[in-house]
Amino acid sequence: MPRQILIIDDEQSIRSLLKQVFERQGYQVLVAANGDIGIQQFKENHVDLVILDLIMPEKDGIETLRELRALNADIKVIAISGGGVIKPELYLKLARKFGAIYSFQKPINNEEITTFVKSLFTQT
């Protein structure tokens, strides 16, 4: 059974791009436009990995990350951010403190993230 990835990002272009990139790699991909929808998708589906934007309206990525970890302490989460009021590095560092296993700064290098995800899944 293929691994399933959930992408939570408020930018439709990022969701579409990452969905396309990972589907070409053979993964099943779910997408959500915000943290609330992402949490619902997570509850309804078996998800192996979440790729989570940190700066989103309604429910930010840190709050979403905390909820995901409360639902499943072992879930693998990769944080992504292009920054906001503060530099993206600070958001990404904060996400790692809350349990993200790795982080990528936008714009994301597709080859780097797919290589990382592939290595992550070969370890488990």
Helices and strands as residue ranges (DSSP letters): E 4-8, H 12-24, E 28-32, H 35-44, E 49-53, H 61-71, E 76-81, H 88-97, E 102-105, H 110-123
